[in-house]
Amino acid sequence: MKQRHYSIIIGLALTIMAGSCTDFNDQFEGVENSTKPINLVSYTYTLTDADYTTITSRALAAAKNAEDSAKANTIKVNKYFTESAPASDYVPYLLAQMYKYSDLNSSAMITYTFGQDKPSYINDLRSVNILNTDDYKKAWGSEVEYVNAFTPAVSPADKLPGILAANFSNAERGQYKFVEYNYSSEEAVSEVTEVKYIAEDFQSQTKYEDITIPGWTNKDISGTLTWEGREYNGLYAQVSARNSGSINELYLITAEIDLSNAIAPKFSFDLAVGFWNYDGLSVLISEDFDGTEGGISTATWIDISTNFTIPSEPASGYGTFTLAGIADLTDYVGGKIYIAFKYEGDGRADVDRGTDPVKTTTYQIDNINISEEKVALSVDKTEKQYVAYTYNGSAWAPANASFVALQPADYSALGMSYISSANASLYLPNFLRTKFPYALEGDAKTVVYKSGSNQTYSGAANYKFIAGEWVTEDFMLEKTEQFIFSTAGWLFDPTINYSLVKDDYQLMVDYVKDKINPGYIDRGNTEFYYGFGSYYSNISFRLSYRTSYEELDTELTAKETPEEKVALLHERLKEGMMIFAQLRFPEAVPMVSGIEVYYNITGFLYYPTGVASGEEFHTFRYKCTAAASGSNPPVFEFDSDYVVQ
């Protein structure tokens, strides 16, 4: 950020400081009573790494609680200031040590590093929103005739805004989402195809760990047994009460199965049995299970085990996986169901079991499938695509061209399937160099990428093209701010001192043309209502130039003497300078670090011959009393004006 620096108006700034923050520097006790030589100076200094350490040490000594200490320590660690640990609060600790014998009204322009808060979209884009079947149904407008992908006719550009609006109804303006979707470059065709309502092969599970599938339930309502992932020529689910130490009534229940649009669905699974000693497996269906562990006992379960062959062998070793059977689920078409694999066992020790028989048969299940063949839409192949979207306050729209999402081909070109946050700085500059070979100095991009093997992990980073290289944006700014030595010690001074330049005079010419009356404009670069002109970069009170505007400016014409006319123009200019402040400083705030903010705006005034001093630099002083709100600009209150000596 480029900043303007101007000399401080010492007397006025001191008035602000003395009245705004008198108890700020309590650690400087006795400063106002110390005997010191007259040493009124204006210092200029840039902080070093060692200075941040010094500041932390002095701030820790003055800390009143753990929060104060924590903030102070961040300065030493980071070597920069932040919004929560601002330079206005902490630089005085250093100045008190460096310039403790300065006279009152001395000032210091201190340059330091400021750590900006990262833009909110950096956090927004840290997870991938993967479209699911319900999303594609919305896109296609049908529960039956759809595919899990977009096509040229059902395009992401047309459908994603609506899907995001439905999924994120409480979105706020400026929020971002990183979206993954499937895309087919060919249109969907209608053909006989297998529609799968459930297809679970347990390949996403981990060996020797509990079966955990989103929406599924794995619960022993009598003991602590679980269905576990096991592996032999592929992963599968296994249960056995051997060594469970308790009586077991264990359920492995699918997620809800929606058969609302089914016609003749079939249910099948593969089964293997080991060390059989008891028939402990049954297959159940419920139409009223609520999906919770507590609801297992209260749900109505219908036993459909007779549809399957559940072996009663072998007594030692393991059998092989075979198709257990196929159950017709036509009776459940039009509704929603859950299917449970219920296991009953007894793994208590002999002394605890008494005469009860051992019940520790091992059951292994795999390839659970509920599907049917029906005429439906299908596509030959799809590919994943990624895009960043933002909410503009009324609708979701693609993020602007500065946001770049890596696509599958980009990862392949880099020789990886994702880019971890740790190595993003190594690979992303190369990606940008290839993607934008004709980048210009100062171009900026936000790169969004998958950042882990987990499907939903992602990251975002800002880059700028500087001196032929893509450089990571570290959100560090170099700032220069003013401090003043008062009776309370060194204090931050947020006063803005600004001198008008050629473009500023033109800004007011354009304002008069658009907002007051274009009749006051001469040659496009001068206006004769306030008197701003960019040709000479001044504010002219010349009365001879205004004779042709007498019909417009009846207020001025009503004044009789040149002195009265100039006095009116001077009063009018107070309004003009206030309007200029609103235009030039739209982000003005009434207070910074608890101190009121004043604006000293200086322009060059030209008077008519025989009135006032002829020409002078004149400063108009305003206090900001309210920040901008909606379409309303910030509010400024006139304070005073004076000739610059």
C-alpha positions in Angstrom: 0.0 0.0 0.0 1.5 3.3 -1.0 1.3 6.0 1.6 1.6 9.8 1.6 3.6 11.4 4.4 3.4 15.1 5.4 4.9 17.2 8.1 2.8 17.3 11.3 1.0 20.5 12.4 2.5 20.2 15.9 0.3 22.5 18.0 -3.0 21.1 16.7 -1.9 17.5 17.0 -0.9 18.1 20.6 -4.4 19.4 21.3 -5.8 16.1 20.2 -3.4 14.0 22.1 -3.8 15.8 25.3 -7.5 15.4 25.3 -7.9 11.9 23.9 -5.7 9.4 25.8 -4.4 11.0 29.0 -4.0 7.7 30.8 -2.4 5.7 28.0 1.2 5.8 29.0 1.0 5.2 32.7 4.4 3.5 32.5 6.0 6.9 31.8 5.4 8.3 35.2 7.3 11.5 36.0 8.0 12.4 32.3 6.2 15.7 32.7 8.2 16.6 35.8 11.6 15.6 34.5 14.3 18.3 33.9 15.6 18.1 30.3 17.1 20.5 27.8 15.0 22.0 25.0 15.2 19.4 22.2 12.2 20.0 19.9 12.9 17.7 16.9 11.1 15.5 14.4 12.6 12.0 14.4 12.4 9.5 11.5 13.1 5.9 12.4 12.5 2.3 11.0 12.2 -0.5 13.5 14.6 -3.4 13.4 14.1 -7.0 14.6 15.8 -6.1 17.8 13.3 -3.3 18.4 10.4 -5.7 18.4 12.1 -7.7 21.1 12.8 -4.6 23.2 9.1 -3.6 22.8 8.0 -7.0 24.0 10.3 -6.8 27.1 9.0 -3.4 28.1 5.3 -4.4 27.4 5.7 -7.6 29.5 6.9 -5.5 32.4 3.8 -3.4 32.2 1.4 -6.3 31.5 -1.6 -6.5 33.9 -2.9 -9.9 32.9 -2.2 -13.0 30.9 -3.9 -11.5 27.8 -1.6 -8.5 27.9 1.4 -10.8 28.1 0.2 -13.0 25.2 -0.2 -10.0 22.9 3.2 -8.7 23.8 4.8 -12.0 23.1 3.3 -12.2 19.6 5.3 -9.0 18.7 8.6 -10.6 19.6 7.8 -13.9 17.8 6.2 -12.3 14.6 8.4 -9.2 14.3 5.4 -7.2 13.3 2.3 -5.6 14.7 -1.4 -6.6 14.1 -4.9 -5.3 14.7 -4.9 -7.0 18.1 -1.4 -5.8 19.0 -1.3 -2.4 17.2 1.8 -0.2 16.7 -0.2 2.7 18.3 -0.2 0.8 21.6 3.3 -0.6 21.6 5.7 1.7 19.7 5.6 4.3 22.6 7.4 1.7 24.8 10.4 1.9 22.4 10.2 5.7 22.0 10.2 6.2 25.7 13.6 4.5 25.8 15.1 6.0 22.6 13.9 9.6 22.9 13.2 10.1 26.6 14.8 13.6 26.7 12.8 15.1 23.9 10.9 18.3 24.5 7.1 18.5 24.5 5.7 18.7 20.9 8.6 16.7 19.4 7.3 14.2 16.8 8.5 10.9 15.4 7.7 9.2 12.1 8.1 5.5 12.7 8.2 2.9 9.9 7.2 -0.7 10.9 5.8 -3.9 9.6 2.1 -4.6 9.9 0.6 -8.1 9.6 -2.7 -7.9 7.9 -5.5 -10.3 8.6 -5.8 -12.8 5.8 -8.9 -12.2 3.6 -11.9 -14.3 4.7 -12.0 -16.1 1.5 -8.7 -17.9 2.4 -10.6 -19.7 5.1 -13.7 -20.1 3.0 -11.8 -22.1 0.4 -10.2 -24.5 2.8 -12.7 -27.3 2.2 -14.1 -28.8 -1.0 -17.8 -28.9 -1.5 -18.4 -32.1 -3.4 -21.8 -32.3 -5.2 -23.8 -35.4 -4.3 -26.7 -37.3 -5.9 -29.3 -35.0 -4.5 -27.5 -32.0 -6.0 -27.6 -33.6 -9.4 -31.2 -34.5 -9.1 -31.9 -30.8 -8.4 -29.9 -29.9 -11.5 -31.7 -32.3 -13.7 -35.1 -31.5 -12.1 -36.0 -35.2 -11.7 -35.7 -38.0 -9.2 -35.4 -40.5 -12.0 -34.1 -39.0 -15.2 -30.7 -37.7 -14.1 -27.0 -38.6 -14.1 -24.4 -37.7 -11.4 -22.8 -35.2 -13.7 -23.3 -32.0 -15.6 -23.4 -31.9 -19.4 -23.4 -29.2 -22.0 -27.2 -29.0 -21.9 -27.4 -29.2 -18.1 -24.4 -27.0 -17.5 -22.7 -26.0 -14.2 -22.9 -22.4 -15.2 -26.7 -22.6 -15.3 -27.3 -25.0 -12.4 -24.5 -24.4 -9.8 -25.9 -21.0 -8.6 -29.3 -22.7 -7.7 -27.7 -25.7 -6.0 -25.4 -23.5 -3.9 -28.4 -21.2 -3.0 -30.3 -24.3 -1.8 -27.4 -25.7 0.1 -26.2 -22.5 1.7 -29.4 -20.5 2.4 -27.7 -18.4 5.1 -24.7 -17.3 3.0 -23.4 -13.8 3.6 -22.2 -11.4 1.0 -18.5 -12.1 0.1 -18.6 -15.7 1.2 -16.8 -18.2 -1.1 -17.2 -21.9 -1.9 -14.8 -24.3 -3.6 -16.9 -26.8 -5.6 -16.1 -30.2 -7.1 -18.5 -31.6 -9.7 -18.6 -34.3 -12.4 -18.8 -33.2 -16.0 -19.5 -35.1 -19.2 -18.7 -33.4 -22.5 -21.2 -35.7 -24.2 -25.0 -35.4 -23.6 -26.7 -38.1 -21.5 -28.5 -40.8 -23.4 -31.5 -43.0 -22.3 -30.7 -46.7 -22.0 -31.2 -49.7 -19.8 -28.8 -49.4 -17.0 -28.2 -50.7 -13.5 -29.4 -48.2 -10.9 -27.7 -48.7 -7.6 -29.3 -47.6 -4.3 -26.5 -49.1 -2.2 -23.2 -50.6 -3.4 -20.9 -51.2 -0.4 -17.7 -53.2 -0.8 -15.9 -51.8 2.3 -12.8 -50.8 0.4 -12.9 -47.4 2.1 -12.5 -49.0 5.6 -9.4 -49.8 7.6 -8.2 -53.2 8.6 -8.8 -54.1 12.3 -10.8 -50.9 12.9 -14.5 -50.4 13.4 -16.7 -50.1 10.3 -17.5 -46.4 10.0 -19.5 -45.4 6.9 -21.3 -42.1 6.8 -25.0 -42.7 7.7 -24.4 -46.3 8.9 -24.8 -47.5 12.5 -22.5 -50.0 14.2 -23.8 -50.7 17.7 -23.9 -53.5 20.2 -26.9 -52.8 22.5 -25.8 -55.5 25.0 -22.0 -55.3 25.0 -19.1 -53.5 23.3 -18.6 -55.7 20.3 -18.3 -54.1 16.8 -18.2 -55.0 13.2 -14.6 -54.5 12.1 -12.8 -54.1 8.8 -10.7 -57.2 7.8 -8.7 -58.0 4.7 -8.1 -61.1 2.6 -8.1 -60.6 -1.1 -9.8 -57.3 -0.4 -11.5 -55.6 2.5 -14.8 -56.8 4.1 -16.8 -56.5 7.4 -16.3 -59.2 10.1 -17.8 -60.0 13.4 -17.2 -62.7 16.1 -18.0 -62.8 19.8 -14.9 -64.8 20.5 -13.3 -63.2 23.6 -15.9 -60.5 23.7 -16.4 -61.2 27.4 -20.2 -60.5 27.2 -23.5 -61.4 25.7 -23.7 -59.5 22.4 -26.6 -58.1 20.3 -24.8 -56.2 17.6 -26.3 -54.3 14.6 -24.6 -53.1 11.4 -27.3 -50.9 9.8 -27.1 -49.3 6.4 -27.8 -45.6 5.8 -31.3 -44.8 4.7 -32.2 -46.4 1.4 -34.6 -44.3 -0.7 -36.8 -46.5 -2.9 -39.2 -43.6 -3.7 -38.7 -44.0 -7.5 -37.7 -47.6 -7.6 -39.7 -50.2 -9.6 -38.3 -53.7 -8.8 -35.2 -53.4 -6.6 -33.2 -56.4 -5.5 -31.0 -56.9 -2.5 -28.0 -59.1 -2.3 -24.7 -59.6 -0.4 -21.8 -62.0 -0.2 -21.2 -64.1 2.9 -18.5 -66.3 4.4 -18.7 -68.2 7.7 -15.9 -69.3 10.0 -15.7 -71.5 13.1 -19.4 -72.1 13.2 -20.9 -73.1 16.5 -24.2 -71.2 16.5 -26.6 -69.5 14.0 -26.0 -66.0 15.1 -26.7 -63.9 11.9 -30.1 -62.5 10.8 -31.0 -59.9 8.2 -33.7 -57.4 9.0 -35.6 -54.5 7.4 -37.2 -51.4 9.1 -39.4 -48.7 7.7 -39.5 -46.7 10.9 -36.0 -46.8 12.2 -34.9 -43.2 13.0 -31.2 -43.7 12.2 -30.0 -43.3 15.8 -28.5 -45.8 18.2 -31.2 -45.2 20.7 -33.8 -46.0 18.0 -32.6 -49.6 17.4 -34.6 -51.0 20.2 -37.8 -49.1 19.4 -37.9 -49.6 15.7 -40.0 -52.3 14.0 -37.7 -54.9 12.4 -38.9 -57.5 9.9 -36.7 -60.6 9.5 -36.0 -61.4 5.9 -33.2 -63.9 6.6 -35.1 -66.7 4.8 -34.3 -65.0 1.5 -30.7 -66.0 2.0 -28.5 -69.1 2.6 -26.6 -68.6 5.8 -24.3 -71.6 6.2 -24.0 -73.7 9.4 -20.4 -74.7 8.6 -17.4 -75.0 8.9 -16.8 -75.9 12.5 -13.1 -75.0 12.0 -11.4 -72.6 9.7 -13.2 -70.3 7.3 -15.5 -70.9 4.3 -15.3 -68.9 1.1 -17.3 -65.9 0.0 -20.4 -66.8 -1.9 -23.6 -65.0 -2.9 -25.9 -65.4 0.0 -29.0 -64.9 -2.1 -31.3 -62.2 -3.6 -34.2 -60.6 -1.9 -37.0 -58.9 -3.8 -37.7 -55.5 -2.3 -40.7 -54.6 -4.5 -42.9 -54.5 -1.4 -41.0 -51.5 -0.2 -41.1 -49.4 -3.4 -42.2 -45.9 -2.8 -40.7 -45.6 0.7 -37.5 -45.5 2.6 -35.9 -48.4 4.5 -32.9 -49.4 6.5 -31.3 -52.9 6.4 -29.6 -54.4 9.4 -27.2 -57.3 9.8 -28.0 -58.4 13.4 -25.4 -60.6 15.2 -26.1 -62.4 18.4 -23.2 -63.9 20.3 -21.9 -64.9 23.7 -18.2 -64.6 24.3 -18.2 -64.9 28.1 -15.7 -67.1 29.8 -16.8 -70.6 30.8 -17.1 -69.7 34.5 -19.5 -66.8 33.6 -21.4 -68.7 30.9 -22.4 -71.7 33.1 -24.5 -74.1 31.0 -25.2 -71.6 28.2 -23.7 -72.7 24.9 -20.8 -70.9 23.3 -22.0 -68.5 20.5 -18.9 -67.1 18.8 -19.4 -67.9 15.1 -17.5 -65.6 12.7 -19.4 -63.9 9.9 -17.9 -62.0 7.1 -20.0 -59.9 4.7 -19.1 -58.0 1.5 -20.5 -56.5 -1.7 -23.8 -55.4 -0.2 -25.9 -54.3 -3.2 -29.4 -52.9 -3.7 -30.1 -52.2 -7.4 -32.3 -52.8 -10.4 -32.1 -52.5 -14.1 -34.3 -49.8 -15.6 -34.4 -47.3 -18.4 -32.5 -44.3 -17.2 -30.1 -41.6 -18.4 -26.4 -42.4 -18.5 -23.2 -40.9 -19.7 -20.2 -42.8 -21.1 -17.6 -41.1 -18.9 -17.1 -38.1 -16.6 -14.2 -36.1 -15.3 -14.0 -34.0 -12.1 -13.8 -30.3 -12.4 -13.2 -27.6 -9.8 -14.5 -24.0 -9.5 -14.6 -21.2 -6.9 -18.0 -19.4 -6.4 -18.9 -16.4 -4.3 -22.1 -15.0 -3.0 -22.7 -11.4 -4.1 -25.5 -10.7 -1.7 -28.3 -11.9 -3.9 -27.0 -14.8 -5.9 -24.0 -17.2 -6.3 -21.7 -16.5 -9.2 -18.2 -17.7 -10.3 -15.4 -15.9 -8.6 -13.6 -13.4 -10.7 -10.8 -14.3 -13.1 -8.2 -13.7 -10.4 -9.3 -17.0 -8.7 -7.7 -20.0 -10.4 -8.7 -23.6 -9.4 -6.4 -26.4 -10.3 -8.0 -29.1 -12.5 -7.1 -32.9 -12.7 -4.8 -32.2 -15.7 -2.9 -29.6 -13.7 -2.2 -32.1 -10.9 -1.1 -34.7 -13.5 1.3 -32.3 -15.1 2.8 -31.7 -11.6 3.1 -35.4 -11.0 0.7 -35.6 -8.0 -2.9 -35.9 -7.1 -2.9 -33.0 -4.6 -0.7 -30.3 -3.3 -0.1 -30.1 0.4 0.1 -26.7 2.1 3.7 -27.5 3.1 4.9 -27.8 -0.5 2.4 -25.3 -2.2 5.1 -22.7 -2.4 7.3 -25.1 -4.3 4.8 -26.1 -7.0 2.3 -23.3 -7.4 4.7 -20.7 -8.8 5.6 -23.3 -11.6 1.9 -23.9 -12.2 1.3 -20.1 -12.6 4.3 -19.7 -14.8 2.9 -22.3 -17.2 -0.7 -21.2 -16.9 0.0 -17.5 -17.5 3.1 -17.2 -19.7 2.2 -13.6 -20.5 1.6 -12.3 -17.0 2.3 -8.6 -16.5 4.0 -6.9 -13.6 1.6 -6.6 -10.6 -0.9 -9.3 -11.8 -2.5 -11.1 -8.9 -4.0 -14.6 -8.6 -5.6 -16.6 -5.8 -4.8 -20.3 -6.4 -7.3 -22.8 -5.0 -6.2 -26.5 -4.8 -6.8 -29.8 -3.2 -4.4 -30.1 -0.2 -4.7 -33.7 1.1 -5.6 -37.2 0.3 -8.9 -36.6 2.1 -11.4 -35.6 -0.5 -12.6 -32.4 1.2 -9.2 -30.9 2.1 -8.2 -27.9 0.1 -6.2 -24.7 0.4 -5.9 -21.2 -1.1 -2.9 -18.9 -1.6 -2.5 -15.4 -3.0 0.3 -14.7 -5.5 1.6 -11.6 -7.3 3.8 -11.4 -10.4 6.8 -9.3 -9.4 10.0 -8.8 -11.4 9.2 -11.9 -13.6 8.4 -14.2 -10.7 5.2 -15.3 -9.0 5.6 -14.4 -5.3 3.4 -15.5 -2.4 1.4 -12.7 -0.8 2.5 -12.7 2.9 -0.1 -10.0 3.9 2.7 -7.9 5.3 2.6 -4.1 4.9 5.2 -1.5 5.6 3.5 1.4 7.4 4.8 4.8 8.6 2.9 6.5 11.3 3.3 9.5 13.5 3.8 9.8 17.2 4.1 12.9 19.4 5.7 13.6 22.8 3.1 15.1 25.2 2.8 15.5 29.0 1.6 11.9 29.0 4.6 10.6 27.2 4.9 9.4 23.6 1.5 8.9 22.0 0.2 7.8 18.7 -1.1 10.6 16.5 -3.6 9.5 13.7 -3.9 13.0 12.3 -4.1 13.0 8.5 -2.2 15.9 6.8 -3.0 16.1 3.1 -2.1 18.6 0.4 -4.2 18.8 -2.8 -2.6 17.7 -6.1 -3.7 18.3 -9.6 -6.0 15.3 -9.7 -7.7 16.4 -6.5 -8.6 19.8 -8.0 -10.1 18.0 -11.0 -12.0 15.7 -8.7 -13.9 18.7 -7.4 -14.4 20.2 -10.9 -16.1 16.9 -11.8 -18.2 17.0 -8.6 -19.5 20.5 -9.4 -20.3 19.4 -12.9 -22.2 16.3 -11.8 -23.8 17.3 -8.5 -24.3 21.1 -8.6 -24.5 22.6 -12.1 -22.5 22.0 -15.2 -23.0 25.7 -16.0 -20.2 26.5 -13.5 -17.6 24.6 -15.6 -15.0 26.3 -17.8 -13.0 24.3 -20.4 -13.6 21.1 -18.4 -10.8 21.9 -15.9 -12.2 24.8 -13.8 -15.3 25.4 -11.8 -16.5 28.7 -10.5 -18.8 27.6 -7.6 -16.2 26.7 -5.1 -13.3 27.8 -7.3 -11.3 24.5 -7.9 -9.2 24.4 -11.0 -6.8 21.7 -12.1 -5.2 23.7 -14.9 -3.4 25.9 -12.3 -3.9 23.5 -9.4 -5.5 26.1 -7.2 -8.7 27.4 -5.7 -9.5 30.8 -7.3 -11.5 33.5 -5.6 -11.0 35.9 -8.6 -14.2 37.8 -8.9 -13.6 39.0 -12.5 -13.7 35.4 -13.7 -17.2 35.0 -12.2 -19.0 37.8 -14.0 -20.3 35.4 -16.6 -21.9 33.2 -13.9 -23.9 36.0 -12.1 -27.2 34.6 -13.3 -26.4 31.2 -11.8 -24.8 32.4 -8.6 -27.4 34.8 -7.2 -26.1 34.3 -3.7 -22.7 35.7 -4.7 -24.3 38.5 -6.8 -26.3 39.7 -3.8 -23.1 40.6 -2.0 -22.1 44.3 -2.6 -18.4 44.6 -1.9 -15.5 42.4 -3.1 -14.6 41.7 0.6 -18.2 40.4 1.2 -18.0 38.2 -1.9 -14.6 36.7 -1.0 -15.9 36.1 2.5 -18.9 34.2 1.1 -16.6 32.2 -1.2 -14.3 31.4 1.8 -17.4 30.1 3.8 -18.5 28.1 0.8 -15.1 26.5 0.4 -15.5 25.0 3.9 -18.3 23.0 2.4 -16.3 22.2 -0.7 -13.3 20.9 1.3 -15.6 18.8 3.4 -17.1 17.2 0.3 -13.5 16.7 -1.0 -12.7 14.8 2.3 -15.7 12.5 1.7 -14.6 11.8 -1.8 -10.8 11.4 -1.1 -11.2 9.5 2.2 -14.2 7.2 1.8 -12.9 4.8 4.4 -12.4 7.5 7.1 -13.2 6.5 10.7 -13.8 8.7 13.7 -11.3 7.0 16.0 -8.1 5.0 15.7 -6.8 3.3 18.8 -9.2 5.3 20.9 -8.0 8.7 19.5 -10.2 11.0 17.4 -9.1 11.4 13.9 -8.6 14.9 12.3 -7.9 15.7 8.7 -5.8 18.8 7.8 -6.4 19.5 4.1 -4.2 22.1 2.5 -4.9 23.8 -0.9 -3.5 26.8 -2.8 -5.8 29.8 -2.7 -5.7 32.7 -5.2 -7.4 36.0 -4.2 -8.5 38.9 -6.3 -6.2 42.0 -6.5 -6.7 44.2 -3.5 -8.4 41.6 -1.3 -6.6 39.5 1.3 -2.9 38.6 0.6 -3.1 37.7 -3.1 -2.2 34.0 -2.8 -1.5 31.5 0.1 -1.5 27.9 1.2 -4.5 27.5 3.4 -5.4 24.5 5.6 -9.0 23.4 6.5 -9.2 21.2 9.5 -12.1 18.6 9.9 -12.9 15.9 12.4 -14.4 12.6 11.2 -17.5 12.0 13.3 -18.9 8.9 11.6 -17.7 6.3 9.2 -19.4 5.6 5.9 -22.6 3.5 6.1 -24.3 1.9 3.1 -24.5 4.5 0.4 -23.8 7.4 2.9 -20.2 8.8 2.9 -18.3 9.4 6.1 -19.3 12.4 8.1 -16.8 15.3 8.6 -17.3 18.3 11.0 -15.5 21.6 10.3 -13.0 22.4 13.1 -10.9 25.4 11.9 -8.9 26.9 9.1 -5.7 28.8 8.9 -3.0 30.1 6.7 0.1 27.9 6.4 3.1 29.8 7.5 
